[in-house]
């Protein structure tokens, strides 16, 4: 995502610089979210013993960063995750991607990787939900499941000889509709146990893809979605045109205005956080959304200079309180 073009006045510049200085000072020894530039010293506890990984080197008895990025700790391993680098997949990652090609028995997806990922027809949960062998009819009907430019959610299965493979064998995966797709730098999304979030108070779903693709859309119950698929498939089996039936179905589905506003408000909160380079978590995103609501700020005003400064100050307040609790 391109950074917002902020035109700060003198007072806003001072406030933003002050907030950035406080954020830097709050980067404690145990803070794995600390960002570093080249030659910055990485604070470590040498008594525990450390292993120096990518992006670090020894200099005068200290461990310093050799690249710009975010300090990561895995047990005793210390390394720096580079900024603005392409996504590096790991097995089990939740990713959001866009279909670029419908090929024989497979779909190809753009997931911000060095090459398109592959989702095999055999690795896809079919609309009827029945576990069975894929037939020639299934292959002919692939475009009725996904077509070019569709946005879908899947899981990284592994790297094989013909590229990176995905799978979508659960109802929580599949096509994403009635929402927005945002793209941020992958380093802003940390791997966590939960990447699917249902924000009940706003009636929306939030998917934080490990590849930096974020989906914000109207909440969809997997059971209701399966019922819609069944309703669409049955007329097709009787010989009616799929496009006409699908067209009628889409016309019957409306996203309430309030839900659309919540989607846009959440999307703008993510845009502001991305511009400021803050790590994305559902808690941080919701704090910024609630901040805009409490200050009675319109959705379009969230992309202004003043709200960006307020967001930075709010992040200082959040990290200060979390440090006191810790």
C-alpha positions as CSV (number, residue, x, y, z in Angstrom):
1,X,0.0,0.0,0.0
2,X,1.4,3.4,-0.9
3,X,1.8,5.8,2.0
4,X,-0.6,8.6,2.4
5,X,0.6,12.0,1.2
6,X,0.5,13.9,4.5
7,X,0.9,17.7,4.6
8,X,1.7,18.4,8.2
9,X,1.7,21.9,9.7
10,X,4.5,22.9,12.1
11,X,2.6,21.9,15.2
12,X,1.6,18.5,13.8
13,X,5.3,17.8,12.8
14,X,6.4,18.5,16.3
15,X,3.7,16.3,17.8
16,X,4.5,13.4,15.4
17,X,8.2,13.7,16.0
18,X,7.6,13.6,19.8
19,X,5.4,10.5,19.4
20,X,8.0,8.8,17.3
21,X,10.7,9.5,19.9
22,X,8.6,8.2,22.7
23,X,7.8,5.0,20.7
24,X,11.5,4.5,20.1
25,X,12.3,4.9,23.8
26,X,9.5,2.4,24.6
27,X,11.3,-0.3,22.6
28,X,12.4,-2.5,25.5
29,X,14.8,-5.4,25.5
30,X,11.9,-7.9,25.3
31,X,10.1,-6.0,22.6
32,X,10.2,-8.1,19.4
33,X,8.3,-5.3,17.5
34,X,11.3,-2.9,17.7
35,X,12.3,-1.5,14.3
36,X,16.0,-0.9,13.6
37,X,18.0,0.7,10.8
38,X,21.5,-0.1,9.7
39,X,24.1,0.1,12.5
40,X,21.5,0.2,15.3
41,X,22.4,-1.8,18.4
42,X,20.0,-4.6,19.2
43,X,19.5,-4.8,23.0
44,X,20.1,-8.4,24.2
45,X,20.4,-10.3,27.4
46,X,23.7,-12.1,26.8
47,X,23.4,-14.2,30.0
48,X,20.7,-16.3,28.3
49,X,22.9,-17.0,25.3
50,X,21.9,-15.9,21.8
51,X,22.2,-17.1,18.2
52,X,22.7,-14.3,15.7
53,X,20.7,-14.7,12.5
54,X,20.1,-12.9,9.2
55,X,20.5,-9.2,9.3
56,X,22.8,-9.0,12.3
57,X,26.5,-8.8,12.9
58,X,29.1,-8.3,15.7
59,X,30.6,-4.9,16.0
60,X,32.8,-4.0,19.0
61,X,31.2,-6.7,21.2
62,X,27.7,-5.6,20.3
63,X,25.1,-7.1,18.0
64,X,24.0,-4.5,15.4
65,X,21.6,-4.6,12.5
66,X,23.0,-4.8,9.0
67,X,19.6,-4.1,7.3
68,X,16.5,-2.0,8.1
69,X,13.7,-4.1,9.5
70,X,12.0,-5.5,12.5
71,X,13.8,-7.4,15.2
72,X,12.4,-11.0,15.6
73,X,13.2,-13.5,18.3
74,X,12.6,-17.3,18.0
75,X,13.8,-18.9,21.3
76,X,17.5,-17.9,21.3
77,X,17.7,-16.9,17.6
78,X,17.8,-13.2,16.9
79,X,17.3,-11.9,13.4
80,X,16.0,-8.9,11.5
81,X,13.1,-9.2,9.2
82,X,13.7,-6.8,6.3
83,X,11.2,-4.1,5.4
84,X,9.6,-3.9,2.0
85,X,10.6,-7.5,1.3
86,X,8.3,-9.9,-0.6
87,X,6.3,-12.4,1.4
88,X,8.2,-15.6,2.5
89,X,5.7,-18.4,3.0
90,X,5.6,-21.0,5.7
91,X,3.5,-24.1,5.9
92,X,0.2,-23.4,7.6
93,X,0.2,-19.6,6.8
94,X,-3.2,-18.1,6.2
95,X,-3.1,-16.0,3.0
96,X,-5.5,-13.9,0.9
97,X,-4.9,-13.9,-2.9
98,X,-6.3,-12.9,-6.2
99,X,-6.9,-15.4,-9.0
100,X,-4.8,-14.6,-12.0
101,X,-5.4,-17.7,-14.2
102,X,-7.8,-20.7,-14.4
103,X,-5.6,-23.5,-15.7
104,X,-6.2,-27.2,-16.1
105,X,-7.1,-28.7,-12.7
106,X,-5.7,-25.7,-10.9
107,X,-6.0,-22.0,-10.2
108,X,-3.0,-19.6,-10.1
109,X,-3.1,-16.8,-7.5
110,X,-1.2,-13.7,-6.8
111,X,-0.2,-13.7,-3.1
112,X,2.7,-11.2,-3.1
113,X,5.2,-14.0,-3.6
114,X,8.0,-14.2,-6.1
115,X,5.8,-16.4,-8.3
116,X,2.1,-17.2,-8.5
117,X,0.8,-19.8,-6.0
118,X,-1.1,-22.9,-7.2
119,X,-4.5,-24.1,-5.8
120,X,-5.3,-27.5,-7.2
121,X,-8.8,-28.5,-7.8
122,X,-8.2,-31.6,-5.6
123,X,-7.2,-29.3,-2.7
124,X,-10.4,-27.3,-2.9
125,X,-13.5,-27.8,-0.8
126,X,-16.3,-28.1,-3.5
127,X,-19.5,-26.1,-3.0
128,X,-21.6,-29.3,-2.4
129,X,-19.4,-30.1,0.5
130,X,-19.1,-33.8,-0.4
131,X,-15.7,-35.4,-0.2
132,X,-15.2,-37.3,-3.5
133,X,-12.8,-37.7,-6.4
134,X,-12.8,-34.8,-8.8
135,X,-14.3,-35.6,-12.2
136,X,-14.0,-34.2,-15.7
137,X,-17.3,-32.4,-15.0
138,X,-15.8,-30.7,-12.0
139,X,-12.8,-29.5,-14.1
140,X,-15.2,-28.1,-16.7
141,X,-17.1,-26.2,-14.0
142,X,-14.0,-24.7,-12.4
143,X,-15.0,-21.2,-13.4
144,X,-18.3,-21.5,-11.6
145,X,-16.2,-21.8,-8.4
146,X,-13.4,-19.2,-9.0
147,X,-12.6,-17.1,-12.0
148,X,-10.0,-14.5,-12.8
149,X,-9.8,-11.5,-10.4
150,X,-11.8,-13.4,-7.7
151,X,-10.3,-12.8,-4.2
152,X,-10.0,-16.0,-2.1
153,X,-8.6,-17.1,1.2
154,X,-6.5,-20.3,1.5
155,X,-3.7,-21.9,3.5
156,X,-0.2,-22.6,2.5
157,X,0.3,-26.3,1.9
158,X,3.9,-26.4,0.9
159,X,6.5,-25.9,-1.8
160,X,6.6,-28.5,-4.5
161,X,8.4,-28.9,-7.8
162,X,5.9,-26.8,-9.8
163,X,5.7,-24.0,-7.2
164,X,4.0,-23.0,-4.0
165,X,0.8,-25.0,-3.3
166,X,-2.2,-23.8,-1.4
167,X,-5.2,-25.7,0.0
168,X,-8.8,-24.7,1.0
169,X,-10.3,-27.8,2.5
170,X,-12.5,-26.0,5.1
171,X,-15.6,-23.9,4.9
172,X,-13.8,-20.9,6.4
173,X,-11.6,-20.8,3.2
174,X,-12.9,-19.9,-0.3
175,X,-14.2,-16.9,-2.2
176,X,-14.4,-13.5,-0.5
177,X,-17.2,-11.1,-1.5
178,X,-18.8,-7.9,-0.5
179,X,-15.8,-6.2,1.0
180,X,-12.4,-4.6,0.4
181,X,-8.9,-6.0,-0.3
182,X,-6.0,-4.0,1.2
183,X,-2.3,-4.6,0.5
184,X,0.3,-3.7,3.1
185,X,3.9,-4.7,3.6
186,X,4.1,-8.3,4.9
187,X,6.3,-7.4,7.8
188,X,3.4,-5.5,9.3
189,X,1.4,-8.8,9.8
190,X,2.8,-11.1,12.4
191,X,2.1,-14.8,12.5
192,X,-0.5,-15.6,15.2
193,X,-2.8,-18.4,16.2
194,X,-5.8,-16.5,14.9
195,X,-6.0,-14.6,11.6
196,X,-9.8,-14.8,11.1
197,X,-11.7,-12.2,13.2
198,X,-15.4,-11.7,13.4
199,X,-16.1,-8.1,14.6
200,X,-19.6,-8.7,15.9
201,X,-20.2,-5.1,17.0
202,X,-19.6,-3.9,13.4
203,X,-21.0,-6.9,11.5
204,X,-17.8,-7.4,9.5
205,X,-15.1,-10.1,9.0
206,X,-11.4,-9.2,9.1
207,X,-8.8,-11.6,7.7
208,X,-5.1,-10.6,8.2
209,X,-3.2,-12.6,5.6
210,X,0.3,-13.4,6.4
211,X,1.3,-12.3,2.9
212,X,0.2,-8.7,3.6
213,X,-3.2,-9.0,1.9
214,X,-6.0,-7.9,4.3
215,X,-9.7,-8.6,3.6
216,X,-12.5,-6.6,5.3
217,X,-16.0,-7.6,4.3
218,X,-19.5,-8.2,5.5
219,X,-19.8,-11.1,8.0
220,X,-20.7,-14.3,6.3
221,X,-21.9,-17.4,8.2
222,X,-20.3,-20.5,6.5
223,X,-23.6,-22.4,6.8
224,X,-25.6,-19.6,5.2
225,X,-23.0,-19.4,2.4
226,X,-23.3,-23.1,1.8
227,X,-27.1,-22.7,1.5
228,X,-26.6,-20.0,-1.1
229,X,-24.2,-22.2,-3.1
230,X,-26.7,-25.1,-3.0
231,X,-29.5,-22.7,-4.2
232,X,-27.3,-21.6,-7.1
233,X,-26.1,-25.0,-8.1
234,X,-29.6,-26.7,-8.3
235,X,-30.9,-24.6,-11.2
236,X,-27.7,-25.1,-13.1
237,X,-28.1,-28.9,-12.8
238,X,-31.6,-28.4,-14.4
239,X,-30.0,-26.8,-17.5
240,X,-30.6,-23.1,-16.6
241,X,-27.8,-20.6,-17.2
242,X,-25.4,-20.2,-14.3
243,X,-24.8,-16.6,-15.1
244,X,-28.4,-15.6,-15.0
245,X,-29.1,-17.5,-11.8
246,X,-26.0,-16.0,-10.2
247,X,-26.9,-12.5,-11.4
248,X,-30.4,-12.8,-9.8
249,X,-28.8,-14.1,-6.6
250,X,-26.3,-11.2,-6.4
251,X,-29.1,-8.7,-6.9
252,X,-30.9,-10.2,-3.9
253,X,-27.9,-9.7,-1.6
254,X,-27.5,-6.2,-0.2
255,X,-24.9,-5.0,2.2
256,X,-26.5,-2.5,4.7
257,X,-25.2,1.1,4.6
258,X,-24.0,0.9,8.2
259,X,-22.0,-2.2,7.4
260,X,-20.4,-0.6,4.4
261,X,-19.4,2.4,6.5
262,X,-17.8,0.1,9.1
263,X,-15.9,-1.6,6.3
264,X,-14.6,1.7,5.0
265,X,-13.8,3.0,8.5
266,X,-11.8,-0.2,9.3
267,X,-10.0,0.0,5.9
268,X,-9.0,3.6,6.6
269,X,-7.7,2.7,10.0
270,X,-5.5,0.1,8.4
271,X,-4.3,2.6,5.8
272,X,-3.2,5.0,8.5
273,X,-1.4,2.3,10.5
274,X,0.3,1.2,7.3
275,X,1.5,4.7,6.6
276,X,2.9,5.0,10.1
277,X,4.5,1.5,9.9
278,X,2.8,0.0,12.9
279,X,2.3,-3.7,13.4
280,X,-1.2,-4.8,12.5
281,X,-3.2,-6.7,15.1
282,X,-7.0,-6.8,15.5
283,X,-6.6,-5.0,18.9
284,X,-4.7,-2.1,17.4
285,X,-7.0,-1.8,14.4
286,X,-10.1,-1.7,16.6
287,X,-8.5,0.9,18.9
288,X,-8.0,3.2,15.9
289,X,-11.6,2.6,14.7
290,X,-13.0,3.3,18.2
291,X,-10.8,6.4,18.4
292,X,-12.3,7.8,15.2
293,X,-15.8,7.0,16.4
294,X,-15.3,8.6,19.8
295,X,-13.9,11.8,18.3
296,X,-16.8,11.8,15.8
297,X,-14.4,11.8,12.8
298,X,-16.0,11.0,9.4
299,X,-14.6,8.1,7.4
300,X,-12.9,10.3,4.8
301,X,-11.4,12.6,7.5
302,X,-9.5,9.6,8.9
303,X,-6.9,9.9,6.0
304,X,-6.1,13.5,7.0
305,X,-2.9,14.7,8.7
306,X,-4.5,15.4,12.1
307,X,-5.9,11.9,12.5
308,X,-2.5,10.3,11.6
309,X,-0.9,12.3,14.4
310,X,-3.7,11.3,16.8
311,X,-3.1,7.6,15.8
312,X,0.6,7.9,16.6
313,X,-0.2,9.5,20.0
314,X,-2.7,6.7,20.7
315,X,-0.1,4.1,19.9
316,X,2.2,5.7,22.4
317,X,-0.5,5.6,25.0
318,X,-1.3,2.0,24.3
319,X,2.4,0.8,24.5
320,X,3.0,2.8,27.6
321,X,0.0,1.2,29.4
322,X,1.0,-2.3,28.2
323,X,4.5,-1.7,29.5
324,X,3.2,-0.7,32.9
325,X,1.0,-3.8,33.0
326,X,4.0,-5.9,32.0
